Amino acid sequence: MSYNFQINKDITKAETLPASFYRDPGIFEAIKNKIFYKSWHWLGHRDLVENPQHAHPMVILDKFMTEPLVLTKDLNETIHCLSNVCTHRGNLVVNASGKTKKLICGYHGRRFTLDGTFEHMPEFKDAAGFPRPCDNMHKFELRHWGPFLFAGLDPSFEFQKVIDTLNERVGFLPMNEFKLDKSRSKDYHVKAHWALYCDNFLEGFHIPFVHDDLNAVLDYGNYDTIIHEYLNLQIGYAEGKDTVFDLPEDHIDYGKDIAAYYYWVFPNMMFNFYPWGLSVNVVQPLEINRTKVSFYSYVHDASKLDVGAGSILDKVEIEDEAVVEGVQKGVRSQFYKAGRFSPTREQGVHHFHRLLAQFLNA
């Protein structure tokens, strides 16, 4: 089904997506195929396949897309991202992470190399025209950003452009030295549509009204939003000198007291950089009114963890959830149709809605 969502490119005249966008099950299903399959996905740290001859199965957006993948690393230390589905009868090939020289389906013994190339199949010597290219495991596009991995299932844009834009401001950081802190990484379950969660993230407009503690350490008057093609950036400036980035002299923001860089990458990834490190947030649709948000904290300087904008993430998250869940209840009303955007404070939400409309209309 095609849609005709119209978001005026002029934010001073634009209206938000209609309330039906958040309520219609048909639109929710279209989002899966027209947006998430056409975008890029967070896989995690490259140490998922730390050693050669290793395979690691995973699922992209379980309970929504539930797309089975497997990461492999071959003897040349090249990482591959493959569909974890046997090309014979559709069985999962790899069921547990571990060392392996080959990928062998446990159903009928079909065998593949670690780059997904078909190698052997019992009892197929009489099959005409076999094997064909489709007998290889499907290979997905894979991109590296520092130590982090991203997969494109059937992407409609190039992720390297996103990476290059991210590196313009945070490329100076030693991300290869960032360490996952499992004690600060957790999942949150939100009783709301996934896009409402993103809407909330994409504007600092609500900070003085919702986040007292965060507002105390950020200079709300100087809050910036910078729009790029498939991502945008919110810059949080420090109210005082508690904790700011030590920026190199050739940095575009050198001399500014920056407390946080809040990046959002279409459609569902957030990369929040603080002087202590990075908080990755992945927004995962479950149902039309249920969302899981996974936080992964990668620490570089532990001495800065408990001060500044990045010190109260759990409290800020709980406050955000309460607001988003309230909006979820509100958009169910038959008397709410759409809203307007603040031209000075909601550029990020406007950008998001224009991308959602663009992808759904395609």
N, C-alpha and C positions, 0 to 999 in steps of 0.2 A: 504494500500500500504506500502511495506517495502522500506527502503532507504539504501544507502551504502555510507554514509559520512565517510571519513577517515581523522582523525586528528592525525598526528604522535605524540606519547606520548613524544618524544624528541623535546622540543621546539626549539632547535637549527636547526632542520630540518623541522619543521612543517609549513604547510600553513593554512591560515584561512579557514573557511567555504566559499564555492563559492558564487559569487554574486547572483546566482539563488536562494539560500536559502532565500534571502531578497525579491525576486521578484515573486516567484512561488506561486499562490493562493492555489494550492494543498498542498504545504508544510505548508503554513500558517494554513490551516485547520487541518493538521496532528499534528501540534504543540499543538492545543487545546486538542486533544484526547490523544496524546502520552506523552505530557509533563505536561500540566496544570492539567488534571484530575489525573495524577499520582504523583502530588506534594502536597505541603501544602500551605494553604492560610491564610493570615492575616484577622482576624475578627474584632479586636479592643480591647478596654478595657473591663474588666469584668463588669464594671458598666453599660454596655448595659442592663444587667439583674441584677440590683443592689439588688432588694428585692425578697424574695420568692414569688412563684406563679406569676411569670412575664414571658411574652413571647415577643420576639423581632424579627420580620421578617427582612431579609436582602437578598441581591442578590450578589453572587460571580461573579466578573468581568462582570458586566452588559455590554451589546452590544457585548460580545465575547462569554463567556460561558453562562451567564445569568442563573446561577443555583440558584434556590430559596431555602433558608435555613431559619430555625427559631431556635433561641437560647431560651431555657427555663431554669428557676430555680425552682426546686421543694421545698417542705416544709423542706426537709433535707438540703437545700441550695446547692444541687448538680446541676451543670450546664450541660445541654444536648444540643447537636447540631443535629438537625433533618432536613430531607428533608421537606420543607414546601408544600408538595403535598399530597392531599388526596388519599388514596389507593383505593378509589371507582371509581371515574371518572376523577381524575387528577386536581381537582380544588385546588387553593391555600387555605390553611386552615386558616392562620393568616394574616390579612391585615394591622394591626396597632399594634404598641408597646403598651403594657399595662398589667394590672393585670388580671389574669384569673386562675380559678381553673382547667379547662379542656381545651383541644383543640377541637373545634367543627367546622366541615365544614359547611359553610353557604349554601351549595348547596342542600344536602340531609340529613344533620344532623348526619353524622358519627362522633363519639366521641372517643377521645384518651386521655390518661393520659399525664402528662407533660413530661414523659420520652418516649412518642411516642407509648405506648402500646395500641392496639385497645381495646375499652371498650364497645361500643354499636353502633348498626345500625338499624334504623327503617325498617320494612317490609322485613327482611331477615331471618325470622324464618324458612322458607321452603327451604333456600339455603343449598344444600348438602355440607358437608365437610367445613362448615364455622363456625368460622373464621380460617384462616390459618396464619402461621408466616408472610407471605407477606402482610397480612392486617394490620400489625403494620406499623407505619411510619418508613421510612428508617433512621437509626442512623449513623451519621458520627463520625469518630475518632476526639477527641478533646484533645488538649494539652494546658497546662498553662505554661507561662513563666512570673514569677512575676505576675503582674496584667493583662497581655496580653493573648489573646486567638487566637488559630490557629486551623483550620480544615483541615483534610485530606479526600478528596472525595474518592479516590481509590489509596492511596499513595503506592509508590514502595520503600520508605525508611522510617525509623523511625525518627520522629522529635525530640525525646528526646535526641538523639545523637547530634543534632544540638544545642539544648538548653544547654547541658553539655559543649560543646565547647565554646559557647558564654560566659557561666558563668566562664570559666577559667580566663578571663580577666576583664569582667565587672560585675561579680557576687557580687563584693563588694559594688556596687552602690545601694542606697536605692530606687529601682524602684517603690516600692509600694507608695512612697511619691511623685513621679513625677505627675505633673498636666498638663492636656491638655490645651494648650493656643490656643484657636480658632482663635485669631487675627493673629497668626503666622502659621496657618494651611491653606493650599489652594491647589487647583488643577491647574496643568499646562497641556496644550494641545500641543503636539509636532507632527509636520508633518513628521513623520518618523516611520519606523518599530521599534517595541518595543525592539528587540534584539540589534539594533544599539544604543539605549539609554543605555542598560546594558553594551555593549561593552565599551562605553565611560566612564561609572562609574568605570569600573573594572581596570583602569590603571591611574596612576598619571603622565604618560609620557607627557601628553598634558598640564600639569599645567603651566610650564614656558611660553608656547606659547599662551595659551588661558586665563589664570586667573592671571592677574598682581597682584591684591590685595591679592589673596590667596597665591600666590607664595612668597609674601613679609612676610607672617607670618609662612610659612612652610619651613623646612629645606629639600629642594628637594633632596639633596645628600644622606640623610639618610632615605629616604622614603622606607618603607618595605612592601612586600606582602607575606602573609603566606597562604598557600593552605591547605584546609581540604577537606573531601570527598564531601560534598554537600554545602559547604560555603567557603568563603575566607575572609581574613582580610587585609586591608591596614592600616598601622600605619603612621599617620602624626606627625612628630616631630616638635616642636616649633622652630622657628628661633631665638626668644628671650625668655623672661620670662613673656610675657604678661599674658597668661592664659594657665596653664597646669593642668593636673590631680594631685590631692593630693593622691598619691597611698600609700596603707598600706605597711608596711615593708616586709610582706610575699608575696607581689605581684610579679609576674614574671618579670614585667617591672620596679620594684622599682628603683629609682635613675635616671630614664630617663625623659626627658622633653617632654611629650607626649601631643599634642594639640588635637588629634582626633583619635578615633578608627572608621574606616569605614568598617562595615560588610556588605557583600552581601550573601544572602541565595537563593539558586537555587529554582525557576528560576527568580523571579521578586521582591524580597524584599530586601531593604537596611535598616540597622540600624546604624545610624551615631551618635556616642556618643561624646559629647563635655563636657567640665567642667560645662556648664550650664544645661545639660540634654541630651535629645534624640530627634533626628529627624528621624521619620520613613518615608520611601519613598516606595510606592507601585506602580509598573509599570504595567499598565493595557492596553493590546492590545485592540484596537477598530476595526481597519481595517489594511490591510497589510501595509499601509503607514500613519496610524494615531494612536497615543498613548496618553493615559491620565496618568499623574504621580501625585499621591496624596501625599502631605506632611502633616504629623501629628507631631506637635511639643509638646513634653512633658518636661516641665521646672521643674528643681529642685532648681537651684540657679540663680535667676533672675539678680543678681548683675553682673554676668559674660556674659550676653547675647550679649553685644555690643562690645566685644573685642575678638581677636583671630580668629581661623579658623572657628568657628561657628557663626560668627557675620554678614556674608555677603551672606547668603544662597540664597536669591532671585537673587542677582547679578550673583552669580556663576551659578545658574540654567539657567538664560537667556543666559549667555555665552555658556553654554553646549548645549542648544537647537539650537543655531545658527550653531554650529559645526555639530551636529548630523543631522540637516536638510540639511546641505551641503553634508554630506556623503550619505544621502538618494537619493539626486539627482545624485550623482556620481555612485552609485552602479547600477543605471538603464542603464549605458553605456554598450553597447555590447563589448567594448574593455577592460573592467575591469573584470577579472576572479577571482582572489584571491590575498591575500597579504601574507607577512611573519610576524612573531612575533618577537619583540625585546626580546631576552632571558633575559635581565636584567630588563625590564620595563613592559612587557605585559604578565606576568605569569597568572594574573587573567583572561584576555581575553582568553588565551589558555585553561585554566581550564574550562571556560564557554563553549567554542566551543566543547571541548571533551565531556562534559555532554550533550550538545544538540545533538551531533552525537550519543552518546550512547543511549539516549532515543528514538530518531527517528529511529535508526537502529533496535531497539528491536522488 
